[in-house]
Amino acid sequence: MRNFHRPERSEVYSQNGMIATSHPLAAKVGINTLSNGGNAIDAAISAALMLVLCEPQSTGLYGDAFAIFKTEKSDKIYGLNGSGKSPSGIDSSLLINAGHTKMPINNVHSITLPGAVAVFEELASKFGKLGLCELCTEPIRYAEEGVAVSPRVSFDWHLSYENFSSKTKEYYLINGKVPKPGDIFRAPGQAAVFKKISTEGAKGFYQSEITEDFVNSLKKLGGLHNLEDFKNVDVEYVNPIALTLKDGSELFELPPNGQGITALMMRKLMEICNLDKFPEASFERVHLEAEIAKLAYSARDKYIGDPHFSEINHRLILNDVFLKNLANEISMDKLIEPKTTNKLIEKSKDTVLITAADKEGNSISLIFSIFDPFGSGLCSERFGLIFHNRGAGFVLEKDHPNELKPNKRPFHTIIPAILKEKNGSLMPFGVMGGQYQANGHARILSNILDYKMDLQQALNFQRSFYFNGHLSLEEGYGPDVEANLSKLGHKIDRPKKPIGGGQLVKYDSSGFLIGASDPRKDGCALGF
């Protein structure tokens, strides 16, 4: 239990339903959905649609989504991959011949197809109770009437607007200026898109005048997208990868093209290295976690791509002998020189994640993103939807598992997860923050399992992250920790933005629900 003398949050408890999101209005809409007869899956979808308006820097309808969930009807853990593919007319040679040595970021060629709307329809029609039409009701109203900009959203907006195209400035600046906290952001063009989805479902998004706006806008920017590409967007059911942890619980992550397997590697390496023998806030824990991240992320960058194009051997990567051999490379006295460094993807990205559960036993972690803050910085001309830049996750290296090819899914950073405890309790969870997400999953679980923090404490606790030669430390780590890490040779970075965000919901086997929401964002956990 937390110290009530300190200005911290408590976990949220409830009987009937629980949702945790990064914005209070989205959480409220999710709770409304639950109280109006929807289940946890309906609630997650309605909250996700609201976040399009509440956090336009982090997500949008022209984005991708993944979901991991359990329904009341089965003990099975389902996985849905809603990452869009590359256009049929593009490949790495085209960009190499144009002079590119790596994937461009704010460029039409980084814009892949959007899979999120297809995911929402699949979830709503197969596993929800209310239907996509009803779930669009409040987003339509708020798109027309507007949403008050919150402090963290305004902060991110100010850091990101310089990449806006002239058309994007028309839709995402207010009177030519970046919105400040309290300003009202309206999106009437997106209201029209929500209405189309509410009446025609995903077909109204992928085969309509909205699609024509996408294609016409993208072609004007030099893109190779066509109407047939959008018509062929689909979602894929995938089998989550399960890892049994030393306490008997099971961690479920989605398979590639995402980095869930990296989180599994990190968690297993933490157990092999007995990370919990060091104090929770010690420089030794930070150092050991950084060295583990080097090993796991190097393997990630070498092996992960679209499994439909190259085989990815999960069993080999998670094999005990393989991981123990990796762990033997770690020293508490010196640094590992990483074997590979992914210089093609920058560290900080924006994403939203929603976790929800209800008393009937439905539980879901749903993650939804446009990758970089405001995606590509480009938008559709008529309706003003931001184009994501997920294609920036590809590489141009020939024969690499993640090489850019036609109709291929790029490497993805966004990963939802579920922890299933021995007693049957279920915790859908996730961490936002681009590259940090795999490390974040392992860190959050370490806080809970190794250091016995409650769910909210696990999110509150300070974070560190090694990536591309630098070890980032949040302000919660003092100068003594920094000094000791520097002595070992770490190059310390003190980031402007906090490291990631996170949402946790737990369906306790005793019959109640617990929620927690990361204070690094504006959101909250709400129950009823």
C-alpha positions as CSV (number, residue, x, y, z in Angstrom):
1,M,0.0,0.0,0.0
2,R,1.3,3.5,-0.8
3,N,2.3,6.1,1.7
4,F,-0.8,8.4,2.0
5,H,1.4,11.3,3.2
6,R,2.8,11.5,-0.3
7,P,1.0,13.2,-3.2
8,E,0.6,10.1,-5.3
9,R,-2.3,8.3,-6.9
10,S,-4.0,5.2,-5.5
11,E,-5.1,2.2,-7.5
12,V,-8.8,2.4,-8.5
13,Y,-11.1,-0.4,-7.4
14,S,-14.5,-1.3,-8.8
15,Q,-17.0,-4.2,-9.1
16,N,-18.5,-4.0,-12.6
17,G,-16.1,-2.5,-15.1
18,M,-12.8,-0.7,-15.3
19,I,-10.9,1.3,-18.0
20,A,-7.6,3.1,-18.0
21,T,-6.6,5.6,-20.7
22,S,-4.2,8.5,-21.2
23,H,-7.0,11.1,-21.3
24,P,-9.9,11.5,-18.8
25,L,-12.5,12.3,-21.4
26,A,-11.7,9.1,-23.3
27,A,-11.9,7.2,-19.9
28,K,-15.3,8.8,-19.2
29,V,-16.6,7.8,-22.7
30,G,-15.4,4.2,-22.1
31,I,-17.1,4.1,-18.7
32,N,-20.3,5.5,-20.3
33,T,-20.1,2.6,-22.8
34,L,-19.8,0.1,-20.0
35,S,-22.7,1.6,-18.0
36,N,-24.9,1.7,-21.2
37,G,-24.7,-2.1,-21.6
38,G,-21.4,-2.5,-23.5
39,N,-18.6,-4.8,-22.5
40,A,-14.9,-4.1,-22.0
41,I,-14.2,-4.5,-25.7
42,D,-16.9,-2.0,-26.6
43,A,-15.4,0.4,-24.0
44,A,-11.9,0.1,-25.3
45,I,-13.1,0.9,-28.9
46,S,-15.2,3.9,-27.9
47,A,-12.3,5.3,-25.8
48,A,-9.9,4.7,-28.7
49,L,-12.1,6.6,-31.1
50,M,-12.3,9.5,-28.6
51,L,-8.5,9.6,-28.3
52,V,-8.4,10.5,-32.0
53,L,-9.7,13.9,-30.9
54,C,-8.3,14.1,-27.4
55,E,-4.7,13.2,-28.4
56,P,-4.3,13.9,-32.2
57,Q,-0.5,14.0,-31.8
58,S,-0.5,10.4,-30.7
59,T,-3.2,8.7,-32.8
60,G,-5.7,9.0,-35.6
61,L,-8.1,7.1,-37.8
62,Y,-5.4,6.8,-40.4
63,G,-3.3,4.7,-38.0
64,D,-2.6,1.1,-37.0
65,A,-3.9,-0.9,-34.1
66,F,-3.2,-4.2,-32.3
67,A,-5.3,-6.0,-29.7
68,I,-4.8,-8.8,-27.2
69,F,-8.0,-9.9,-25.4
70,K,-10.0,-12.5,-23.6
71,T,-13.8,-12.9,-23.8
72,E,-16.3,-14.1,-21.2
73,K,-17.0,-17.1,-23.4
74,S,-13.6,-18.7,-23.4
75,D,-10.3,-18.9,-21.6
76,K,-8.5,-18.4,-24.9
77,I,-6.2,-15.3,-25.3
78,Y,-6.9,-13.8,-28.8
79,G,-4.5,-11.6,-30.8
80,L,-5.4,-9.2,-33.6
81,N,-2.8,-7.6,-35.9
82,G,-4.1,-4.5,-37.5
83,S,-0.9,-3.1,-39.0
84,G,-1.3,-1.8,-42.5
85,K,0.9,-3.0,-45.4
86,S,3.0,-1.0,-47.8
87,P,1.5,0.1,-51.1
88,S,1.6,-2.5,-53.9
89,G,3.8,-0.2,-56.1
90,I,6.7,0.4,-53.8
91,D,9.9,-1.4,-52.9
92,S,13.4,-0.6,-51.5
93,S,15.0,-0.3,-54.9
94,L,12.8,2.7,-55.8
95,L,13.9,4.6,-52.7
96,I,17.6,3.6,-53.1
97,N,17.6,4.7,-56.7
98,A,16.1,8.0,-55.5
99,G,19.1,8.5,-53.2
100,H,17.8,7.4,-49.9
101,T,20.0,5.4,-47.6
102,K,17.3,4.9,-44.9
103,M,13.6,5.2,-44.8
104,P,12.4,8.8,-44.8
105,I,10.2,9.9,-41.9
106,N,8.1,12.9,-42.9
107,N,7.6,11.7,-46.5
108,V,4.8,10.2,-48.5
109,H,6.9,7.0,-48.9
110,S,6.7,6.4,-45.1
111,I,2.9,6.2,-45.3
112,T,1.6,2.6,-45.3
113,L,-2.0,1.6,-45.3
114,P,-4.1,2.2,-42.1
115,G,-5.4,-0.9,-40.3
116,A,-7.0,0.5,-37.2
117,V,-10.6,1.0,-38.5
118,A,-10.6,-2.6,-39.7
119,V,-9.6,-3.7,-36.2
120,F,-12.4,-1.7,-34.6
121,E,-15.0,-3.2,-36.8
122,E,-13.7,-6.8,-36.3
123,L,-13.7,-6.3,-32.5
124,A,-17.1,-4.6,-32.4
125,S,-18.9,-7.1,-34.7
126,K,-17.4,-10.3,-33.3
127,F,-16.8,-9.6,-29.6
128,G,-18.7,-6.4,-28.6
129,K,-22.4,-5.9,-27.7
130,L,-23.3,-2.4,-29.0
131,G,-22.0,-2.2,-32.6
132,L,-19.7,0.3,-34.2
133,C,-22.6,2.7,-35.0
134,E,-23.3,3.3,-31.3
135,L,-19.6,3.5,-30.4
136,C,-19.2,6.4,-32.8
137,T,-21.9,8.5,-31.3
138,E,-19.9,10.4,-28.7
139,P,-16.8,10.8,-31.0
140,I,-19.1,12.4,-33.6
141,R,-20.5,14.9,-31.1
142,Y,-17.1,15.8,-29.7
143,A,-15.5,16.2,-33.2
144,E,-18.2,18.7,-34.0
145,E,-18.4,20.5,-30.6
146,G,-14.7,20.3,-29.8
147,V,-12.4,18.9,-27.1
148,A,-10.6,21.1,-24.5
149,V,-6.8,20.6,-25.1
150,S,-5.1,19.2,-22.0
151,P,-1.7,20.1,-20.6
152,R,0.3,17.1,-21.8
153,V,-1.3,17.2,-25.2
154,S,-0.5,20.9,-25.6
155,F,3.1,20.2,-24.5
156,D,3.5,17.5,-27.1
157,W,1.8,19.7,-29.8
158,H,4.4,22.5,-29.2
159,L,7.2,20.0,-29.7
160,S,5.8,18.6,-33.0
161,Y,4.2,21.3,-35.1
162,E,7.2,22.3,-37.1
163,N,6.8,19.2,-39.3
164,F,3.3,20.2,-40.4
165,S,2.6,20.6,-44.1
166,S,0.7,23.7,-45.1
167,K,-2.5,21.7,-45.3
168,T,-1.9,20.1,-41.9
169,K,-1.5,23.6,-40.4
170,E,-5.0,24.5,-41.6
171,Y,-6.5,21.5,-39.6
172,Y,-4.2,21.3,-36.6
173,L,-3.4,24.9,-35.6
174,I,-6.0,27.3,-34.1
175,N,-5.9,30.7,-35.8
176,G,-2.4,29.8,-36.9
177,K,-1.1,28.9,-33.4
178,V,-0.4,25.8,-31.5
179,P,-3.3,25.1,-29.1
180,K,-2.6,25.9,-25.4
181,P,-4.3,24.2,-22.5
182,G,-8.0,25.0,-22.5
183,D,-8.2,25.8,-26.2
184,I,-11.0,23.9,-28.0
185,F,-9.9,21.6,-30.8
186,R,-12.6,20.9,-33.4
187,A,-12.5,18.5,-36.3
188,P,-15.7,18.7,-38.4
189,G,-14.0,16.8,-41.2
190,Q,-13.3,13.9,-38.9
191,A,-16.9,14.1,-37.7
192,A,-18.0,13.3,-41.3
193,V,-15.6,10.4,-41.3
194,F,-17.0,9.0,-38.0
195,K,-20.5,9.3,-39.4
196,K,-19.5,7.4,-42.5
197,I,-18.0,4.6,-40.4
198,S,-21.0,4.6,-38.1
199,T,-23.4,3.9,-41.0
200,E,-21.2,1.8,-43.4
201,G,-18.6,0.3,-41.1
202,A,-15.0,-0.2,-42.3
203,K,-16.2,-0.2,-45.9
204,G,-17.2,3.4,-45.5
205,F,-13.5,4.1,-44.6
206,Y,-11.7,1.9,-47.1
207,Q,-14.1,2.1,-50.1
208,S,-15.8,5.5,-50.3
209,E,-15.2,9.2,-51.0
210,I,-13.0,9.2,-47.9
211,T,-10.7,6.7,-49.6
212,E,-10.7,8.8,-52.7
213,D,-9.6,11.7,-50.6
214,F,-6.8,9.6,-49.2
215,V,-5.6,8.4,-52.6
216,N,-5.9,11.8,-54.3
217,S,-4.1,13.5,-51.5
218,L,-1.3,10.9,-51.4
219,K,-0.8,11.0,-55.2
220,K,-0.4,14.8,-55.0
221,L,2.3,14.2,-52.5
222,G,4.1,11.8,-54.8
223,G,2.7,8.6,-53.3
224,L,2.1,5.3,-55.1
225,H,-1.1,4.3,-53.2
226,N,-4.2,3.3,-55.1
227,L,-7.8,2.5,-54.3
228,E,-7.2,-1.3,-54.6
229,D,-4.6,-1.1,-51.9
230,F,-7.2,0.3,-49.5
231,K,-9.8,-2.2,-50.5
232,N,-7.4,-5.0,-49.6
233,V,-6.7,-3.9,-46.1
234,D,-7.5,-6.6,-43.6
235,V,-6.8,-7.7,-40.0
236,E,-5.1,-10.9,-39.0
237,Y,-5.8,-13.2,-36.1
238,V,-2.5,-14.2,-34.6
239,N,-1.5,-16.6,-31.8
240,P,0.0,-14.8,-28.8
241,I,3.4,-16.1,-27.6
242,A,3.2,-17.2,-24.0
243,L,6.2,-17.3,-21.6
244,T,5.9,-18.9,-18.2
245,L,7.7,-16.8,-15.6
246,K,9.4,-18.1,-12.5
247,D,6.4,-17.3,-10.2
248,G,4.2,-19.5,-12.4
249,S,2.4,-16.6,-14.2
250,E,2.2,-16.4,-18.0
251,L,3.1,-13.4,-20.0
252,F,1.3,-13.2,-23.4
253,E,2.7,-11.0,-26.2
254,L,1.8,-10.7,-29.9
255,P,4.2,-12.3,-32.4
256,P,6.2,-10.2,-35.0
257,N,5.9,-8.0,-37.0
258,G,5.8,-6.3,-33.5
259,Q,8.5,-6.3,-30.8
260,G,6.5,-8.4,-28.2
261,I,9.1,-11.1,-28.4
262,T,11.7,-8.5,-27.3
263,A,9.7,-7.9,-24.1
264,L,9.7,-11.7,-23.5
265,M,13.4,-11.8,-24.0
266,M,14.1,-9.0,-21.5
267,R,11.8,-10.4,-18.8
268,K,13.4,-13.8,-19.1
269,L,16.9,-12.3,-19.0
270,M,16.0,-10.3,-15.9
271,E,15.1,-13.6,-14.2
272,I,18.3,-15.4,-15.4
273,C,20.4,-12.4,-14.1
274,N,18.6,-12.2,-10.8
275,L,17.9,-8.5,-11.3
276,D,15.8,-8.5,-8.1
277,K,18.9,-8.9,-5.9
278,F,19.6,-5.2,-6.4
279,P,17.6,-2.4,-4.8
280,E,14.7,-1.0,-6.9
281,A,16.2,2.5,-7.4
282,S,19.9,1.4,-7.5
283,F,22.4,2.2,-10.3
284,E,23.1,-1.6,-10.5
285,R,19.5,-2.3,-11.5
286,V,19.6,0.5,-14.1
287,H,22.9,-0.8,-15.5
288,L,21.8,-4.5,-15.6
289,E,18.5,-3.5,-17.3
290,A,20.5,-1.4,-19.9
291,E,22.8,-4.3,-20.7
292,I,19.8,-6.7,-21.1
293,A,18.1,-4.2,-23.4
294,K,21.3,-4.0,-25.6
295,L,21.1,-7.8,-26.1
296,A,17.4,-8.1,-26.6
297,Y,17.1,-5.1,-28.9
298,S,20.1,-6.2,-31.0
299,A,18.3,-9.5,-31.6
300,R,15.2,-7.6,-32.4
301,D,16.9,-5.5,-35.0
302,K,18.5,-8.5,-36.6
303,Y,15.6,-10.9,-36.8
304,I,12.2,-9.2,-36.7
305,G,10.1,-8.4,-39.8
306,D,6.8,-9.5,-41.4
307,P,6.6,-13.3,-40.8
308,H,4.8,-13.7,-44.1
309,F,8.1,-12.8,-45.8
310,S,10.7,-14.4,-43.6
311,E,10.5,-17.1,-40.9
312,I,11.1,-16.0,-37.4
313,N,12.0,-18.8,-35.0
314,H,10.4,-17.8,-31.6
315,R,11.6,-21.0,-30.0
316,L,15.2,-20.3,-30.8
317,I,15.1,-16.7,-29.6
318,L,13.4,-17.7,-26.3
319,N,15.4,-20.9,-25.8
320,D,16.9,-21.1,-22.2
321,V,20.3,-22.1,-23.5
322,F,20.4,-19.2,-26.0
323,L,19.3,-16.7,-23.4
324,K,21.7,-18.0,-20.8
325,N,24.6,-17.6,-23.3
326,L,23.5,-14.0,-23.9
327,A,23.3,-13.4,-20.1
328,N,26.9,-14.6,-19.8
329,E,28.0,-11.5,-21.9
330,I,26.8,-9.2,-19.1
331,S,29.2,-7.8,-16.6
332,M,28.5,-5.5,-13.6
333,D,31.9,-3.8,-14.2
334,K,31.9,-2.9,-17.8
335,L,29.6,-2.3,-20.8
336,I,28.6,-4.5,-23.7
337,E,29.4,-3.1,-27.1
338,P,26.0,-3.7,-28.9
339,K,26.3,-5.9,-32.0
340,T,23.8,-3.9,-34.0
341,T,22.3,-0.5,-33.6
342,N,19.0,0.5,-35.2
343,K,19.8,3.9,-36.5
344,L,16.8,3.8,-38.8
345,I,14.2,4.4,-36.1
346,E,14.3,7.3,-33.6
347,K,13.6,6.7,-29.9
348,S,10.6,8.8,-29.1
349,K,7.2,8.1,-30.7
350,D,3.6,8.7,-29.7
351,T,0.9,6.2,-29.1
352,V,-2.3,5.6,-27.1
353,L,-3.1,2.5,-25.2
354,I,-6.4,1.5,-23.6
355,T,-6.9,-1.3,-21.1
356,A,-10.4,-2.4,-20.0
357,A,-12.1,-5.3,-18.1
358,D,-15.5,-6.1,-16.9
359,K,-17.1,-8.4,-14.3
360,E,-18.2,-10.9,-16.9
361,G,-14.5,-11.7,-17.7
362,N,-13.9,-9.7,-20.8
363,S,-10.4,-8.1,-20.8
364,I,-8.5,-6.2,-23.5
365,S,-5.3,-4.3,-24.1
366,L,-5.8,-2.2,-27.3
367,I,-2.9,-0.1,-28.7
368,F,-3.5,2.5,-31.5
369,S,-0.9,4.8,-33.1
370,I,0.3,7.0,-35.9
371,F,3.9,6.4,-34.9
372,D,5.7,9.8,-34.9
373,P,4.0,12.8,-33.2
374,F,1.4,13.8,-35.8
375,G,2.6,10.9,-37.9
376,S,4.1,12.0,-41.2
377,G,3.0,15.6,-40.6
378,L,0.9,15.3,-43.8
379,C,-2.9,15.0,-44.0
380,S,-5.7,14.3,-46.4
381,E,-7.0,17.4,-48.1
382,R,-10.7,17.1,-47.8
383,F,-11.2,15.5,-44.3
384,G,-8.0,16.4,-42.6
385,L,-6.9,13.0,-41.4
386,I,-3.3,12.8,-40.4
387,F,-1.4,10.1,-42.4
388,H,0.7,7.9,-40.1
389,N,4.3,7.1,-41.0
390,R,4.6,3.5,-40.0
391,G,6.6,2.8,-43.2
392,A,9.5,4.5,-41.4
393,G,9.8,1.2,-39.6
394,F,11.1,-0.5,-42.7
395,V,14.8,-0.7,-43.7
396,L,16.3,-0.4,-47.2
397,E,19.0,-3.1,-46.5
398,K,18.6,-5.9,-49.2
399,D,17.5,-9.3,-47.9
400,H,16.9,-8.0,-44.4
401,P,13.8,-9.5,-42.8
402,N,12.4,-6.0,-42.5
403,E,13.3,-4.8,-46.0
404,L,10.7,-2.6,-47.7
405,K,8.8,-4.6,-50.2
406,P,5.3,-4.3,-51.8
407,N,2.3,-5.4,-49.7
408,K,4.4,-6.0,-46.6
409,R,3.9,-5.0,-43.0
410,P,6.8,-3.0,-41.4
411,F,8.4,-3.7,-38.1
412,H,6.1,-2.3,-35.4
413,T,7.0,-0.8,-32.0
414,I,3.4,-0.9,-30.6
415,I,2.6,-4.0,-28.4
416,P,-0.3,-4.8,-26.1
417,A,0.1,-7.6,-23.5
418,I,-1.7,-9.7,-20.9
419,L,-0.3,-11.2,-17.7
420,K,-2.2,-14.3,-16.5
421,E,-1.4,-15.2,-12.8
422,K,-1.5,-18.7,-11.4
423,N,-4.7,-17.9,-9.5
424,G,-6.5,-16.9,-12.6
425,S,-6.2,-13.1,-12.3
426,L,-5.8,-11.4,-15.6
427,M,-4.0,-8.1,-16.2
428,P,-4.2,-6.5,-19.7
429,F,-1.5,-3.9,-19.8
430,G,0.8,-1.9,-22.1
431,V,3.4,0.9,-22.2
432,M,3.5,3.7,-24.7
433,G,6.7,5.3,-26.0
434,G,7.9,3.9,-29.3
435,Q,11.1,1.9,-28.9
436,Y,10.7,1.9,-25.1
437,Q,7.7,-0.3,-25.1
438,A,9.4,-3.7,-25.0
439,N,11.7,-2.5,-22.2
440,G,8.7,-0.8,-20.6
441,H,6.8,-4.1,-20.4
442,A,9.8,-5.8,-18.7
443,R,10.3,-2.9,-16.3
444,I,6.6,-2.7,-15.3
445,L,6.5,-6.4,-14.7
446,S,9.7,-6.3,-12.7
447,N,8.3,-3.5,-10.5
448,I,5.2,-5.7,-9.8
449,L,6.8,-9.2,-9.6
450,D,10.3,-8.5,-8.3
451,Y,9.7,-5.4,-6.1
452,K,6.1,-6.1,-5.1
453,M,4.8,-2.7,-6.1
454,D,1.1,-2.3,-6.5
455,L,-0.1,-1.4,-10.1
456,Q,-0.1,2.3,-9.6
457,Q,3.3,2.3,-7.9
458,A,4.7,0.2,-10.8
459,L,3.6,3.0,-13.2
460,N,4.8,5.9,-11.0
461,F,8.3,4.6,-10.5
462,Q,11.1,6.4,-12.3
463,R,12.4,5.0,-15.6
464,S,15.6,4.5,-17.5
465,F,16.1,3.3,-21.1
466,Y,19.2,2.4,-23.1
467,F,18.9,3.0,-26.8
468,N,21.4,3.8,-29.6
469,G,24.4,4.5,-27.4
470,H,22.6,6.6,-24.7
471,L,21.1,5.8,-21.4
472,S,18.1,8.0,-20.6
473,L,17.3,8.7,-17.0
474,E,14.2,10.4,-15.8
475,E,14.4,13.1,-13.1
476,G,13.5,10.5,-10.4
477,Y,17.1,9.3,-10.5
478,G,19.4,11.5,-8.6
479,P,23.0,12.7,-9.3
480,D,24.5,9.8,-7.3
481,V,22.9,7.2,-9.6
482,E,24.0,9.2,-12.7
483,A,27.6,9.5,-11.4
484,N,27.9,5.7,-10.8
485,L,26.5,4.9,-14.2
486,S,28.9,7.4,-15.8
487,K,31.8,5.7,-14.1
488,L,30.9,2.5,-15.8
489,G,31.0,4.3,-19.1
490,H,27.3,5.0,-19.8
491,K,26.5,8.1,-21.8
492,I,23.7,9.7,-19.8
493,D,20.8,11.6,-21.3
494,R,18.2,13.6,-19.4
495,P,15.2,13.7,-21.7
496,K,12.8,16.6,-22.1
497,K,9.9,14.3,-22.2
498,P,9.2,11.6,-19.6
499,I,9.8,8.0,-20.8
500,G,6.6,6.6,-22.2
501,G,3.3,6.1,-20.5
502,G,1.3,3.1,-19.4
503,Q,-2.1,1.7,-18.5
504,L,-2.9,-1.3,-16.3
505,V,-6.2,-3.0,-15.5
506,K,-6.6,-6.2,-13.5
507,Y,-9.5,-8.6,-13.3
508,D,-8.8,-10.2,-9.9
509,S,-9.8,-13.8,-9.4
510,S,-11.6,-12.8,-6.2
511,G,-14.1,-10.9,-8.4
512,F,-13.1,-7.3,-8.3
513,L,-11.3,-5.0,-10.7
514,I,-8.2,-2.8,-10.3
515,G,-7.0,0.0,-12.5
516,A,-4.0,2.3,-12.8
517,S,-2.9,5.0,-15.2
518,D,0.5,6.6,-15.8
519,P,0.9,10.1,-14.3
520,R,3.2,10.9,-17.2
521,K,0.0,11.4,-19.3
522,D,-3.2,13.4,-18.6
523,G,-5.4,10.3,-18.1
524,C,-6.8,8.2,-15.4
525,A,-8.4,4.8,-14.5
526,L,-12.1,4.8,-13.9
527,G,-14.4,2.1,-12.6
528,F,-18.1,1.7,-12.0
